[in-house]
Amino acid sequence: MAEDAGDDTVFWVDPRFRGILPLDGFRLSRSLARTIRKAPFRASLDEAFEGVVEGCADRETTWINPTIFDGYRKLHAMGRAHSIELWEGEALVGGVYGVTLGRAFFGESMFSRRRDASKIALATLVVHLAQTGFTLFDTQFITKHLATLGGIEVPRARYHAMLEAALSDGEADILSRPLPDPHSVVQFITQTSKRE
């Protein structure tokens, strides 16, 4: 991370409590399920990686400085960084991106230019990760937004054990199948998670 976009210093973060989003614990409200079923946006995978990172950095304060952005570009070129995009016509209206290693997905950031766009991107990503062999979705920290969607904190030692298992159990492939359609997203989450 970096303190802000104008700071060239990059540092690693290993908090006492780590944020994760259990792949079988996404909280899907009835209203969000209805919105997803209506399919207001088209979801894609890796069609606009840089656009998603730019969308995530386009805020008053951001930790995505040029050094970090360049690093993500390189990781994407290596097949290690990926994005889920949401489109309204030709307009990129939301998305989430992260880095893959082993069976772990390290969510870096998300953005939304339309109501519920980031929630829909995240729900789509959770289902896609579960269906392509991932076992850990690391969100680094828990925000109020992530907590409402099922994000939890785990102590550092437990997180390290989860990470070690995800890294030693083969390699998941996020590109091994197409993204789930909206109906499949709702169906998968309601079958694997407690619905509110």
SEDO-547526 format. One record per residue: residue number from 1; residue in one letter; y negated, z negated, x of N, C-alpha, C in turn. Coordinates in nm, 4 decimals, padded with zeros to 6 digits, m for minus. Layout:
    n  res        ny        nz        nx       cay       caz       cax        cy        cz        cx
  NUM    A         Y         Z         X         Y         Z         X         Y         Z         X
...
REM end
This chain:
    n  res        ny        nz        nx       cay       caz       cax        cy        cz        cx
    1    M   00.1184   00.0000   00.0836   00.0000   00.0000   00.0000  m00.1242   00.0000   00.0877
    2    A  m00.2377   00.0184   00.0234  m00.3669   00.0049   00.0896  m00.4556  m00.0788  m00.0017
    3    E  m00.5574  m00.1413   00.0563  m00.6484  m00.2235  m00.0240  m00.7244  m00.1385  m00.1255
    4    D  m00.7686  m00.0191  m00.0818  m00.8361   00.0737  m00.1725  m00.8351   00.2124  m00.1100
    5    A  m00.8843   00.3101  m00.1840  m00.8784   00.4493  m00.1391  m00.9592   00.4740  m00.0120
    6    G  m01.0595   00.3928   00.0144  m01.1416   00.4123   00.1326  m01.0903   00.3425   00.2569
    7    D  m00.9805   00.2693   00.2444  m00.9243   00.1937   00.3563  m00.8059   00.2710   00.4129
    8    D  m00.8117   00.3052   00.5419  m00.7028   00.3803   00.6045  m00.5829   00.2931   00.6398
    9    T  m00.5966   00.1616   00.6294  m00.4875   00.0711   00.6643  m00.3793   00.0764   00.5567
   10    V  m00.2542   00.0873   00.6001  m00.1395   00.0893   00.5102  m00.0492  m00.0269   00.5483
   11    F   00.0005  m00.1005   00.4477   00.0849  m00.2161   00.4775   00.2001  m00.2236   00.3780
   12    W   00.3071  m00.2928   00.4190   00.4240  m00.3132   00.3346   00.4033  m00.4384   00.2509
   13    V   00.4626  m00.4404   00.1328   00.4521  m00.5557   00.0444   00.5930  m00.6045   00.0112
   14    D   00.6166  m00.7342   00.0320   00.7450  m00.7965  m00.0010   00.7149  m00.9294  m00.0707
   15    P   00.6761  m00.9237  m00.2000   00.6314  m01.0448  m00.2691   00.7443  m01.1453  m00.2928
   16    R   00.7080  m01.2700  m00.3178   00.8065  m01.3745  m00.3477   00.8844  m01.3409  m00.4737
   17    F   00.8180  m01.2785  m00.5700   00.8831  m01.2331  m00.6930   00.8571  m01.0840  m00.7082
   18    R   00.9660  m01.0089  m00.7259   00.9576  m00.8635  m00.7317   00.9722  m00.8164  m00.8755
   19    G   00.8943  m00.7169  m00.9120   00.9054  m00.6594  m01.0448   01.0145  m00.5548  m01.0517
   20    I   01.0981  m00.5631  m01.1538   01.1987  m00.4598  m01.1789   01.1981  m00.4284  m01.3283
   21    L   01.2464  m00.3102  m01.3621   01.2633  m00.2712  m01.5015   01.4123  m00.2430  m01.5197
   22    P   01.4851  m00.3386  m01.5797   01.6297  m00.3174  m01.5982   01.6561  m00.1903  m01.6778
   23    L   01.7478  m00.1090  m01.6301   01.7760   00.0184  m01.6955   01.8434   00.0009  m01.8314
   24    D   01.8928  m00.1199  m01.8573   01.9502  m00.1478  m01.9892   01.8638  m00.2476  m02.0667
   25    G   01.7373  m00.2590  m02.0273   01.6520  m00.3586  m02.0903   01.5163  m00.3082  m02.1344
   26    F   01.5009  m00.1768  m02.1505   01.3721  m00.1231  m02.1942   01.3460  m00.1665  m02.3381
   27    R   01.2280  m00.2224  m02.3630   01.1922  m00.2671  m02.4980   01.1230  m00.1537  m02.5725
   28    L   01.1891  m00.1084  m02.6752   01.1389   00.0038  m02.7534   01.0946  m00.0459  m02.8904
   29    S   00.9648  m00.0508  m02.9124   00.9146  m00.0922  m03.0435   00.9431   00.0176  m03.1455
   30    R   00.9423  m00.0201  m03.2712   00.9656   00.0791  m03.3766   00.8588   00.1888  m03.3735
   31    S   00.7336   00.1471  m03.3495   00.6260   00.2472  m03.3485   00.6412   00.3436  m03.2308
   32    L   00.6820   00.2930  m03.1136   00.7016   00.3824  m02.9994   00.8213   00.4736  m03.0239
   33    A   00.9261   00.4209  m03.0844   01.0427   00.5053  m03.1163   01.0017   00.6192  m03.2096
   34    R   00.9179   00.5877  m03.3098   00.8703   00.6922  m03.4020   00.7895   00.7978  m03.3273
   35    T   00.7021   00.7506  m03.2372   00.6193   00.8442  m03.1602   00.7056   00.9346  m03.0736
   36    I   00.8036   00.8767  m03.0051   00.8912   00.9570  m02.9195   00.9659   01.0617  m03.0020
   37    R   01.0163   01.0220  m03.1183   01.0900   01.1167  m03.2036   01.0033   01.2339  m03.2474
   38    K   00.8738   01.2091  m03.2644   00.7820   01.3172  m03.3043   00.7600   01.4176  m03.1914
   39    A   00.7976   01.3796  m03.0687   00.7852   01.4669  m02.9511   00.6451   01.5264  m02.9368
   40    P   00.5427   01.4403  m02.9235   00.4064   01.4938  m02.9126   00.3782   01.5624  m02.7786
   41    F   00.4636   01.5362  m02.6786   00.4413   01.5928  m02.5458   00.5703   01.6547  m02.4933
   42    R   00.5548   01.7521  m02.4055   00.6702   01.8082  m02.3345   00.6872   01.7329  m02.2038
   43    A   00.8078   01.6868  m02.1764   00.8355   01.6165  m02.0510   00.8953   01.7130  m01.9497
   44    S   00.8590   01.6945  m01.8231   00.9152   01.7761  m01.7156   00.9417   01.6882  m01.5943
   45    L   01.0198   01.7416  m01.5031   01.0556   01.6713  m01.3795   01.0112   01.7551  m01.2603
   46    D   00.9251   01.6971  m01.1788   00.8800   01.7604  m01.0540   00.8071   01.8937  m01.0725
   47    E   00.7460   01.9165  m01.1877   00.6663   02.0385  m01.2059   00.5249   02.0227  m01.1519
   48    A   00.4757   01.8989  m01.1451   00.3372   01.8772  m01.1006   00.3270   01.7436  m01.0275
   49    F   00.4067   01.7293  m00.9217   00.4102   01.6024  m00.8490   00.2709   01.5604  m00.8021
   50    E   00.2016   01.6506  m00.7332   00.0689   01.6143  m00.6821  m00.0289   01.5842  m00.7957
   51    G  m00.0161   01.6542  m00.9069  m00.1016   01.6268  m01.0212  m00.0803   01.4870  m01.0758
   52    V   00.0441   01.4403  m01.0746   00.0720   01.3042  m01.1214   00.0127   01.2018  m01.0250
   53    V   00.0308   01.2231  m00.8943  m00.0276   01.1291  m00.7983  m00.1792   01.1283  m00.8121
   54    E  m00.2391   01.2461  m00.8286  m00.3844   01.2533  m00.8487  m00.4259   01.1796  m00.9756
   55    G  m00.3481   01.1959  m01.0833  m00.3776   01.1252  m01.2070  m00.3702   00.9746  m01.1889
   56    C  m00.2723   00.9289  m01.1109  m00.2581   00.7854  m01.0853  m00.3725   00.7321  m00.9991
   57    A  m00.4222   00.8158  m00.9093  m00.5315   00.7733  m00.8197  m00.6682   00.7842  m00.8861
   58    D  m00.6765   00.8553  m00.9982  m00.8044   00.8801  m01.0652  m00.8441   00.7625  m01.1533
   59    R  m00.8859   00.6557  m01.0876  m00.9321   00.5362  m01.1576  m01.0380   00.4677  m01.0727
   60    E  m01.1032   00.3702  m01.1292  m01.2153   00.3070  m01.0595  m01.1755   00.2504  m00.9232
   61    T  m01.0634   00.1808  m00.9186  m01.0112   00.1321  m00.7911  m00.8660   00.1755  m00.7802
   62    T  m00.8271   00.2193  m00.6613  m00.6897   00.2638  m00.6391  m00.6468   00.2286  m00.4980
   63    W  m00.5175   00.2051  m00.4823  m00.4607   00.1777  m00.3502  m00.4075   00.3064  m00.2866
   64    I  m00.4168   00.4189  m00.3585  m00.3644   00.5462  m00.3078  m00.4718   00.6119  m00.2223
   65    N  m00.4679   00.5831  m00.0929  m00.5650   00.6438  m00.0009  m00.5091   00.7760   00.0516
   66    P  m00.5874   00.8533   00.1265  m00.5391   00.9832   00.1758  m00.4113   00.9735   00.2597
   67    T  m00.3979   00.8691   00.3393  m00.2767   00.8521   00.4213  m00.1545   00.8358   00.3324
   68    I  m00.1669   00.7536   00.2315  m00.0552   00.7315   00.1400  m00.0249   00.8579   00.0599
   69    F  m00.1275   00.9251   00.0114  m00.1084   01.0489  m00.0653  m00.0332   01.1515   00.0201
   70    D  m00.0737   01.1659   00.1469  m00.0070   01.2598   00.2359   00.1391   01.2200   00.2568
   71    G   00.1651   01.0907   00.2670   00.3026   01.0432   00.2817   00.3882   01.0788   00.1610
   72    Y   00.3311   01.0653   00.0417   00.4049   01.1016  m00.0790   00.4317   01.2519  m00.0844
   73    R   00.3338   01.3317  m00.0420   00.3563   01.4777  m00.0361   00.4763   01.5089   00.0528
   74    K   00.4816   01.4446   00.1687   00.5923   01.4683   00.2621   00.7253   01.4210   00.2040
   75    L   00.7247   01.3050   00.1390   00.8474   01.2553   00.0772   00.8935   01.3485  m00.0351
   76    H   00.7992   01.4032  m00.1098   00.8346   01.4984  m00.2156   00.8957   01.6247  m00.1553
   77    A   00.8386   01.6738  m00.0470   00.8921   01.7928   00.0205   01.0327   01.7669   00.0745
   78    M   01.0621   01.6425   00.1103   01.1950   01.6036   00.1600   01.2938   01.5776   00.0467
   79    G   01.2464   01.5815  m00.0790   01.3337   01.5532  m00.1919   01.3500   01.4052  m00.2196
   80    R   01.2591   01.3234  m00.1691   01.2680   01.1780  m00.1859   01.1672   01.1215  m00.2846
   81    A   01.0644   01.1950  m00.3199   00.9649   01.1483  m00.4166   00.9649   01.2437  m00.5357
   82    H   00.9596   01.1867  m00.6549   00.9734   01.2658  m00.7768   00.8758   01.2177  m00.8837
   83    S   00.8488   01.3054  m00.9781   00.7577   01.2700  m01.0866   00.8118   01.3173  m01.2205
   84    I   00.7781   01.2407  m01.3222   00.7990   01.2817  m01.4612   00.6596   01.3126  m01.5144
   85    E   00.6420   01.4303  m01.5703   00.5119   01.4707  m01.6243   00.5209   01.4837  m01.7755
   86    L   00.4108   01.4533  m01.8423   00.3992   01.4779  m01.9857   00.2861   01.5761  m02.0083
   87    W   00.3142   01.6777  m02.0903   00.2202   01.7871  m02.1126   00.1837   01.7971  m02.2596
   88    E   00.0577   01.8239  m02.2848   00.0092   01.8601  m02.4176  m00.0451   02.0014  m02.4020
   89    G   00.0356   02.0983  m02.4417   00.0015   02.2370  m02.4102   00.0064   02.2552  m02.2592
   90    E  m00.1044   02.3019  m02.2019  m00.1120   02.3217  m02.0570  m00.1726   02.2011  m01.9850
   91    A  m00.2118   02.0990  m02.0597  m00.2803   01.9830  m02.0008  m00.1812   01.8744  m01.9618
   92    L  m00.1925   01.8259  m01.8387  m00.1133   01.7130  m01.7901  m00.1775   01.5860  m01.8452
   93    V  m00.1066   01.5161  m01.9326  m00.1672   01.4025  m02.0031  m00.1063   01.2679  m01.9669
   94    G  m00.0061   01.2676  m01.8825   00.0537   01.1419  m01.8411   00.1671   01.1666  m01.7451
   95    G   00.2071   01.0601  m01.6778   00.3193   01.0748  m01.5865   00.3452   00.9487  m01.5073
   96    V   00.4547   00.9532  m01.4357   00.4972   00.8439  m01.3484   00.5639   00.9071  m01.2267
   97    Y   00.5492   00.8428  m01.1111   00.6166   00.8962  m00.9928   00.6716   00.7832  m00.9088
   98    G   00.7652   00.8177  m00.8215   00.8245   00.7173  m00.7348   00.9112   00.7815  m00.6282
   99    V   00.9764   00.6953  m00.5529   01.0576   00.7348  m00.4379   01.2014   00.6939  m00.4632
  100    T   01.2962   00.7800  m00.4245   01.4386   00.7487  m00.4408   01.5038   00.7240  m00.3058
  101    L   01.5965   00.6301  m00.3066   01.6763   00.6000  m00.1884   01.8044   00.5341  m00.2365
  102    G   01.9195   00.5917  m00.2012   02.0457   00.5391  m00.2514   02.0487   00.5508  m00.4026
  103    R   02.0739   00.4381  m00.4683   02.0733   00.4335  m00.6144   01.9522   00.3566  m00.6661
  104    A   01.8480   00.3501  m00.5832   01.7247   00.2798  m00.6202   01.6112   00.3791  m00.6423
  105    F   01.5313   00.3511  m00.7443   01.4086   00.4262  m00.7692   01.2941   00.3275  m00.7567
  106    F   01.2001   00.3597  m00.6683   01.0853   00.2735  m00.6440   00.9649   00.3338  m00.7158
  107    G   00.9365   00.2804  m00.8345   00.8243   00.3305  m00.9121   00.6939   00.2962  m00.8431
  108    E   00.6113   00.3962  m00.8199   00.4872   00.3749  m00.7464   00.3669   00.3584  m00.8378
  109    S   00.3531   00.4451  m00.9367   00.2378   00.4354  m01.0259   00.2588   00.5259  m01.1465
  110    M   00.1769   00.5046  m01.2493   00.1811   00.5902  m01.3669   00.0399   00.6007  m01.4232
  111    F   00.0195   00.7025  m01.5059  m00.1121   00.7194  m01.5674  m00.0953   00.7778  m01.7064
  112    S  m00.2010   00.7652  m01.7857  m00.1984   00.8135  m01.9220  m00.3365   00.8611  m01.9628
  113    R  m00.3421   00.9826  m02.0176  m00.4675   01.0356  m02.0715  m00.4611   01.0482  m02.2236
  114    R  m00.3469   01.0143  m02.2810  m00.3279   01.0136  m02.4256  m00.2538   00.8860  m02.4625
  115    R  m00.2753   00.8411  m02.5836  m00.2094   00.7193  m02.6317  m00.0573   00.7309  m02.6154
  116    D   00.0032   00.6290  m02.5576   00.1483   00.6155  m02.5386   00.2087   00.7107  m02.4358
  117    A   00.1278   00.7932  m02.3705   00.1857   00.8908  m02.2764   00.2601   00.8226  m02.1621
  118    S   00.2029   00.7176  m02.1031   00.2725   00.6511  m01.9922   00.3983   00.5802  m02.0413
  119    K   00.3946   00.5251  m02.1627   00.5137   00.4591  m02.2183   00.6254   00.5601  m02.2412
  120    I   00.5899   00.6770  m02.2917   00.6907   00.7806  m02.3161   00.7484   00.8301  m02.1830
  121    A   00.6622   00.8483  m02.0839   00.7101   00.8908  m01.9514   00.8055   00.7875  m01.8939
  122    L   00.7701   00.6601  m01.9072   00.8528   00.5532  m01.8535   00.9864   00.5447  m01.9272
  123    A   00.9843   00.5548  m02.0601   01.1093   00.5521  m02.1369   01.1996   00.6684  m02.0970
  124    T   01.1414   00.7862  m02.0824   01.2186   00.9038  m02.0414   01.2784   00.8827  m01.9036
  125    L   01.1987   00.8261  m01.8122   01.2468   00.8012  m01.6763   01.3600   00.6992  m01.6749
  126    V   01.3472   00.5903  m01.7498   01.4520   00.4878  m01.7534   01.5850   00.5485  m01.7968
  127    V   01.5819   00.6262  m01.9035   01.7058   00.6882  m01.9526   01.7598   00.7871  m01.8504
  128    H   01.6718   00.8667  m01.7919   01.7160   00.9659  m01.6936   01.7780   00.8978  m01.5707
  129    L   01.7167   00.7905  m01.5235   01.7729   00.7187  m01.4089   01.9113   00.6640  m01.4410
  130    A   01.9267   00.6041  m01.5578   02.0572   00.5502  m01.5967   02.1622   00.6607  m01.6056
  131    Q   02.1215   00.7773  m01.6543   02.2161   00.8869  m01.6725   02.2468   00.9632  m01.5433
  132    T   02.1702   00.9395  m01.4391   02.1951   01.0110  m01.3124   02.2439   00.9170  m01.2015
  133    G   02.2873   00.7982  m01.2379   02.3553   00.7115  m01.1420   02.2721   00.6067  m01.0716
  134    F   02.1483   00.5861  m01.1127   02.0660   00.4832  m01.0490   02.1015   00.3455  m01.1059
  135    T   02.0832   00.2432  m01.0232   02.1144   00.1065  m01.0658   01.9950   00.0126  m01.0547
  136    L   01.8904   00.0540  m00.9848   01.7743  m00.0333  m00.9648   01.6462   00.0458  m00.9853
  137    F   01.5585  m00.0067  m01.0698   01.4242   00.0497  m01.0908   01.3258  m00.0576  m01.0462
  138    D   01.2745  m00.0396  m00.9269   01.1805  m00.1333  m00.8655   01.0391  m00.0952  m00.9088
  139    T   00.9686  m00.1887  m00.9722   00.8302  m00.1632  m01.0130   00.7306  m00.2372  m00.9241
  140    Q   00.7798  m00.3046  m00.8225   00.7013  m00.3812  m00.7259   00.6421  m00.5063  m00.7883
  141    F   00.5530  m00.4896  m00.8838   00.4908  m00.6020  m00.9514   00.5090  m00.5845  m01.1022
  142    I   00.4841  m00.6909  m01.1761   00.4897  m00.6839  m01.3216   00.3484  m00.6982  m01.3767
  143    T   00.3069  m00.5989  m01.4520   00.1799  m00.6049  m01.5232   00.2098  m00.6445  m01.6677
  144    K   00.1076  m00.6769  m01.7427   00.1282  m00.7068  m01.8850   00.1916  m00.5872  m01.9553
  145    H   00.1462  m00.4673  m01.9184   00.1987  m00.3441  m01.9770   00.3493  m00.3325  m01.9518
  146    L   00.3928  m00.3527  m01.8268   00.5353  m00.3421  m01.7945   00.6162  m00.4528  m01.8612
  147    A   00.5583  m00.5723  m01.8703   00.6295  m00.6838  m01.9339   00.6580  m00.6532  m02.0806
  148    T   00.5651  m00.5873  m02.1491   00.5885  m00.5543  m02.2899   00.7001  m00.4518  m02.3056
  149    L   00.7293  m00.3778  m02.1994   00.8341  m00.2754  m02.2037   00.9674  m00.3241  m02.1478
  150    G   00.9733  m00.4525  m02.1096   01.0991  m00.5089  m02.0603   01.1016  m00.5406  m01.9128
  151    G   00.9917  m00.5173  m01.8422   00.9869  m00.5494  m01.7003   00.9990  m00.6992  m01.6775
  152    I   01.0691  m00.7361  m01.5706   01.0888  m00.8768  m01.5370   01.0626  m00.8972  m01.3883
  153    E   01.0478  m01.0230  m01.3499   01.0358  m01.0579  m01.2082   01.1643  m01.1249  m01.1631
  154    V   01.2055  m01.0934  m01.0407   01.3214  m01.1601  m00.9818   01.2801  m01.2176  m00.8471
  155    P   01.3392  m01.3324  m00.8077   01.3056  m01.3899  m00.6774   01.3420  m01.2951  m00.5637
  156    R   01.2708  m01.3083  m00.4527   01.2886  m01.2195  m00.3380   01.4344  m01.2087  m00.2952
  157    A   01.5059  m01.3201  m00.2840   01.6455  m01.3158  m00.2370   01.7332  m01.2363  m00.3334
  158    R   01.7136  m01.2562  m00.4636   01.7921  m01.1803  m00.5619   01.7573  m01.0319  m00.5535
  159    Y   01.6290  m01.0006  m00.5398   01.5880  m00.8610  m00.5273   01.6519  m00.7972  m00.4048
  160    H   01.6498  m00.8672  m00.2914   01.7085  m00.8107  m00.1694   01.8575  m00.7819  m00.1891
  161    A   01.9287  m00.8702  m00.2620   02.0709  m00.8471  m00.2892   02.0887  m00.7240  m00.3786
  162    M   02.0023  m00.7103  m00.4797   02.0089  m00.5935  m00.5680   01.9793  m00.4658  m00.4904
  163    L   01.8810  m00.4728  m00.4023   01.8443  m00.3566  m00.3216   01.9576  m00.3181  m00.2272
  164    E   02.0171  m00.4173  m00.1634   02.1277  m00.3887  m00.0714   02.2425  m00.3202  m00.1447
  165    A   02.2733  m00.3687  m00.2648   02.3807  m00.3059  m00.3434   02.3441  m00.1621  m00.3795
  166    A   02.2200  m00.1386  m00.4183   02.1763  m00.0040  m00.4570   02.1765   00.0924  m00.3389
  167    L   02.1532   00.0402  m00.2192   02.1492   00.1259  m00.1009   02.2867   00.1494  m00.0388
  168    S   02.3831   00.0629  m00.0704   02.5147   00.0747  m00.0072   02.6189   00.1373  m00.0985
  169    D   02.5780   00.1812  m00.2169   02.6728   00.2304  m00.3167   02.6593   00.3805  m00.3409
  170    G   02.6373   00.4560  m00.2343   02.6262   00.6005  m00.2492   02.4859   00.6439  m00.2868
  171    E   02.4728   00.7730  m00.3145   02.3417   00.8336  m00.3404   02.3372   00.8899  m00.4817
  172    A   02.2418   00.8445  m00.5610   02.2207   00.9021  m00.6935   02.1328   01.0263  m00.6780
  173    D   02.1446   01.1190  m00.7717   02.0693   01.2437  m00.7642   01.9878   01.2630  m00.8917
  174    I   01.8591   01.2392  m00.8825   01.7706   01.2493  m00.9984   01.7624   01.3919  m01.0524
  175    L   01.7991   01.4898  m00.9674   01.7932   01.6308  m01.0082   01.9275   01.6830  m01.0600
  176    S   02.0264   01.5939  m01.0758   02.1612   01.6386  m01.1099   02.1779   01.6812  m01.2552
  177    R   02.0812   01.6491  m01.3389   02.0884   01.6915  m01.4788   01.9474   01.7016  m01.5343
  178    P   01.9301   01.7756  m01.6435   01.7958   01.7875  m01.7018   01.7514   01.6562  m01.7657
  179    L   01.6218   01.6448  m01.7882   01.5690   01.5269  m01.8555   01.6261   01.5170  m01.9968
  180    P   01.6445   01.3951  m02.0467   01.6916   01.3806  m02.1849   01.5835   01.4236  m02.2844
  181    D   01.6259   01.4763  m02.3971   01.5303   01.5122  m02.5019   01.4848   01.3851  m02.5733
  182    P   01.3763   01.3926  m02.6502   01.3232   01.2717  m02.7158   01.4265   01.1965  m02.8010
  183    H   01.5074   01.2684  m02.8789   01.6091   01.2024  m02.9616   01.7066   01.1242  m02.8738
  184    S   01.7488   01.1839  m02.7620   01.8426   01.1171  m02.6715   01.7808   00.9942  m02.6057
  185    V   01.6504   01.0004  m02.5770   01.5822   00.8844  m02.5187   01.5898   00.7668  m02.6146
  186    V   01.5524   00.7894  m02.7399   01.5539   00.6818  m02.8395   01.6967   00.6322  m02.8615
  187    Q   01.7916   00.7229  m02.8742   01.9305   00.6848  m02.8986   01.9859   00.6008  m02.7842
  188    F   01.9630   00.6433  m02.6597   02.0157   00.5706  m02.5443   01.9569   00.4299  m02.5387
  189    I   01.8263   00.4192  m02.5545   01.7614   00.2878  m02.5432   01.8065   00.1953  m02.6556
  190    T   01.8167   00.2453  m02.7756   01.8573   00.1582  m02.8860   02.0041   00.1144  m02.8718
  191    Q   02.0844   00.1933  m02.8032   02.2250   00.1557  m02.7824   02.2427   00.0590  m02.6661
  192    T   02.1509   00.0606  m02.5690   02.1705  m00.0223  m02.4503   02.0752  m00.1409  m02.4420
  193    S   01.9714  m00.1434  m02.5224   01.8711  m00.2483  m02.5121   01.8527  m00.3205  m02.6442
  194    K   01.7954  m00.4386  m02.6340   01.7585  m00.5130  m02.7544   01.6322  m00.4514  m02.8103
  195    R   01.6383  m00.4081  m02.9339   01.5224  m00.3437  m02.9965   01.4396  m00.4467  m03.0707
  196    E   01.3082  m00.4366  m03.0564   01.2186  m00.5300  m03.1233   01.1698  m00.4732  m03.2542
REM end
